[in-house]
Amino acid sequence: MTTQATTVPEGSTPSGAGPLGRVRDRAQLGLCAALAVAGVVVIVDASRLGPVTSSNDPIGPKAMPFLVGGLLLLVSVLYTVDVLRGGVGEAEEGEDVELGQAADWRTVAILAGAFVLNALLIEPLGWVISGALLFALSAFALGNRHHVRGLAVGIAMSLATFYAFAIGLGVNLPAGVLQGIL
């Protein structure tokens, strides 16, 4: 099978090409349109929010969706301009994945089990214990063989997130069996 090269007469551009003969990528323009639609949906949805009377914040919770929707529209416009000027994304180098190799279902099963175990244990044992187990089991599934260190890092991270949520955000995660201690 032979391929025949097509030539473009001098001074003209190929079909779908923009200024300076650069080919426009319709998929990127589709993404620009999707971002714009998402921005409009967020803004329209935010405009339907009723007045919030329980907030002590003078701005209120309505400001955030308007900000997000506006930023989505801004990114859509800037991205559209870039695509129309011929900008293209950097080619993906690919990941270090052997496509001919079978999936590692053991790792997937251990990770899924860790998440299910976390969901089952978070109320009775509390976030600190279930979060530490989640981290340690996930690290084990992904190849960590230093079990004590994995558990210690898991405890440190779950304690840090427990107090970050409690102090920083005012959200109390379940303390479980450590109720009187934490």
C-alpha positions as CSV (number, residue, x, y, z in Angstrom):
1,M,0.0,0.0,0.0
2,T,1.5,3.3,-1.0
3,T,0.6,6.7,0.3
4,Q,0.4,9.7,-1.9
5,A,1.5,13.1,-0.5
6,T,-0.8,15.9,-1.2
7,T,0.6,19.2,-2.0
8,V,-0.9,22.5,-1.2
9,P,-0.5,25.3,-3.8
10,E,1.7,28.2,-2.6
11,G,-0.3,30.9,-0.9
12,S,-3.2,28.7,0.1
13,T,-3.8,26.7,3.3
14,P,-4.9,23.2,3.9
15,S,-8.5,22.5,4.8
16,G,-9.2,23.3,8.5
17,A,-6.0,25.4,8.7
18,G,-6.0,28.7,10.4
19,P,-3.9,31.8,9.9
20,L,-0.3,31.1,8.8
21,G,-1.3,27.6,7.6
22,R,-1.5,26.1,11.1
23,V,-4.0,23.3,11.4
24,R,-6.7,23.8,14.0
25,D,-7.4,20.9,16.3
26,R,-11.2,20.4,16.5
27,A,-10.9,18.4,19.6
28,Q,-9.2,21.3,21.4
29,L,-12.0,23.6,20.2
30,G,-14.5,21.1,21.5
31,L,-12.8,21.2,24.9
32,C,-13.0,25.0,24.8
33,A,-16.7,24.8,24.1
34,A,-17.2,22.3,26.9
35,L,-15.4,24.6,29.3
36,A,-17.6,27.5,28.2
37,V,-20.8,25.4,28.6
38,A,-19.6,24.3,32.1
39,G,-19.0,27.9,33.0
40,V,-22.4,29.0,31.9
41,V,-24.1,26.1,33.7
42,V,-22.3,27.0,36.9
43,I,-23.2,30.7,36.7
44,V,-26.8,30.0,35.8
45,D,-27.1,27.5,38.6
46,A,-25.5,30.0,41.0
47,S,-27.9,32.7,40.0
48,R,-30.8,30.4,41.1
49,L,-29.5,30.2,44.7
50,G,-31.8,31.9,47.1
51,P,-30.8,34.3,49.8
52,V,-28.7,32.7,52.5
53,T,-29.7,34.0,55.9
54,S,-27.6,31.7,58.2
55,S,-24.2,32.9,57.0
56,N,-22.2,35.4,59.0
57,D,-20.0,36.0,55.9
58,P,-20.9,39.3,54.2
59,I,-20.1,37.8,50.8
60,G,-22.0,34.6,51.4
61,P,-21.7,31.2,49.6
62,K,-23.0,32.5,46.3
63,A,-19.7,34.2,45.4
64,M,-17.8,31.0,45.0
65,P,-19.8,29.4,42.2
66,F,-19.9,32.8,40.3
67,L,-16.1,32.9,40.7
68,V,-15.6,29.4,39.5
69,G,-18.0,29.9,36.5
70,G,-16.3,33.1,35.6
71,L,-12.9,31.5,35.7
72,L,-14.2,28.6,33.5
73,L,-15.3,31.1,31.0
74,L,-12.1,33.0,31.1
75,V,-10.0,29.8,30.6
76,S,-12.3,28.9,27.8
77,V,-11.8,32.2,26.0
78,L,-8.0,32.2,26.6
79,Y,-7.7,28.6,25.4
80,T,-9.8,29.3,22.3
81,V,-7.6,32.2,21.4
82,D,-4.5,30.0,21.8
83,V,-6.0,27.2,19.7
84,L,-7.1,29.6,16.9
85,R,-3.6,31.1,16.9
86,G,-2.2,27.6,16.2
87,G,-1.1,26.7,19.7
88,V,-0.9,23.0,20.3
89,G,-0.3,21.1,23.5
90,E,3.0,19.4,24.1
91,A,3.0,15.8,22.8
92,E,2.5,13.3,25.6
93,E,5.6,11.3,26.2
94,G,3.6,8.4,27.6
95,E,3.7,6.7,30.8
96,D,6.0,3.9,31.9
97,V,3.3,1.3,31.1
98,E,3.9,-2.0,29.3
99,L,0.8,-2.3,27.2
100,G,1.4,-6.0,26.5
101,Q,1.5,-6.9,30.2
102,A,-1.6,-8.0,32.0
103,A,-3.3,-5.9,34.6
104,D,-2.1,-6.3,38.2
105,W,-5.4,-7.3,39.7
106,R,-3.8,-8.2,43.0
107,T,-2.9,-4.5,43.6
108,V,-6.3,-3.4,42.5
109,A,-8.0,-5.8,44.8
110,I,-5.8,-4.8,47.8
111,L,-6.5,-1.1,47.1
112,A,-10.2,-1.7,46.7
113,G,-10.2,-3.7,50.0
114,A,-8.4,-0.9,51.8
115,F,-11.0,1.6,50.7
116,V,-13.9,-0.7,51.7
117,L,-12.2,-1.5,55.0
118,N,-11.8,2.2,55.6
119,A,-15.5,2.8,54.9
120,L,-16.5,0.1,57.3
121,L,-14.2,1.1,60.1
122,I,-14.3,4.8,60.1
123,E,-17.3,5.1,62.4
124,P,-16.5,2.4,65.0
125,L,-12.7,3.0,65.1
126,G,-12.5,6.6,64.1
127,W,-10.7,8.5,61.3
128,V,-7.2,8.3,62.9
129,I,-7.2,4.5,63.1
130,S,-9.0,3.8,59.8
131,G,-7.0,6.5,58.0
132,A,-3.8,5.0,59.2
133,L,-4.9,1.5,58.1
134,L,-5.9,3.0,54.7
135,F,-2.5,4.6,54.2
136,A,-0.6,1.5,55.3
137,L,-2.6,-0.9,53.2
138,S,-2.4,1.4,50.2
139,A,1.3,1.7,50.6
140,F,1.7,-2.1,50.9
141,A,-0.4,-2.6,47.7
142,L,1.8,-0.2,45.8
143,G,5.0,-1.9,46.9
144,N,6.1,-0.6,50.3
145,R,7.5,-3.4,52.4
146,H,8.4,-1.3,55.4
147,H,5.2,-2.1,57.4
148,V,6.1,-0.3,60.6
149,R,7.2,2.9,58.8
150,G,4.1,2.8,56.6
151,L,1.9,2.5,59.6
152,A,3.7,5.3,61.4
153,V,3.4,7.6,58.4
154,G,-0.3,6.7,58.2
155,I,-0.8,7.5,61.8
156,A,1.0,10.8,61.5
157,M,-1.0,11.7,58.3
158,S,-4.3,10.8,59.8
159,L,-3.7,12.7,63.0
160,A,-2.6,15.7,60.9
161,T,-5.7,15.6,58.8
162,F,-7.9,15.0,61.8
163,Y,-6.7,18.2,63.5
164,A,-6.5,20.1,60.2
165,F,-10.2,19.4,59.6
166,A,-11.2,20.0,63.3
167,I,-9.2,23.2,63.8
168,G,-8.8,24.6,60.3
169,L,-12.2,23.9,58.9
170,G,-14.3,23.3,61.9
171,V,-15.3,19.8,60.6
172,N,-15.2,17.0,63.1
173,L,-14.1,13.7,61.7
174,P,-15.2,10.6,63.7
175,A,-13.0,10.0,66.7
176,G,-14.4,6.4,67.3
177,V,-12.7,4.5,70.1
178,L,-10.3,7.5,70.7
179,Q,-13.2,9.8,71.6
180,G,-11.9,10.9,75.0
181,I,-8.3,11.0,73.9
182,L,-8.4,13.2,70.9
